Amino acid sequence: MPTENKSNGSGRRAKASAGGSEVIYNRIAVLRAERGVSRRALAEALGVHYQTVGYLERGEYSPSLHLAMRIARYFEVPVEVVFSTEPFPRIGQ
């Protein structure tokens, strides 16, 4: 299936199918920065490779439902605070 890159409004790119219905936006980088958590520390806590966290943050990889829920639990927020099918509003707007 062909893919295209779409901007999510924060400078991050998210991959989508040609129909555009598979774009998953996320706030992982924002949540990490707010809490002072490195990619490596988050990856270790989740049991994934640190590069996986980078792929997730850039929208190059969509997490499984299980991983998405583990990420939300790590940050102690509902999953919809971390992930969305719509772009998140830019901070300060």
C-alpha positions, 0 to 999 in steps of 0.5 A, a space after each residue: 500500500 503506498 504511503 505519504 507523509 503528512 505534517 502534524 502541525 508540530 514539525 513532526 511527520 506522520 505516515 499515512 496510507 493513500 486514504 489518510 485514515 491511518 495517521 496517528 499523531 502523538 505527544 510523546 516528545 512533549 511528555 518526555 520533555 515536560 518530565 525530563 525523560 530521555 528516549 533511552 529511559 522511556 524505552 527501558 521502562 517500556 521494554 523497547 529499543 530506544 530507536 523505537 521511541 524515536 520512530 514513534 515520536 516522528 510518526 514513522 511507526 504506529 504503536 500497537 494498542 498494547 504499547 500505546 496503553 503502556 506509554 499512556 500508563 507510564 506518563 499517567 495520562 489517558 491514552 487520548 492525551 498521548 495519541 490522536 487521529 487528529 493533529 494536536 493544536 500547537 502549544 501557544 495557539 
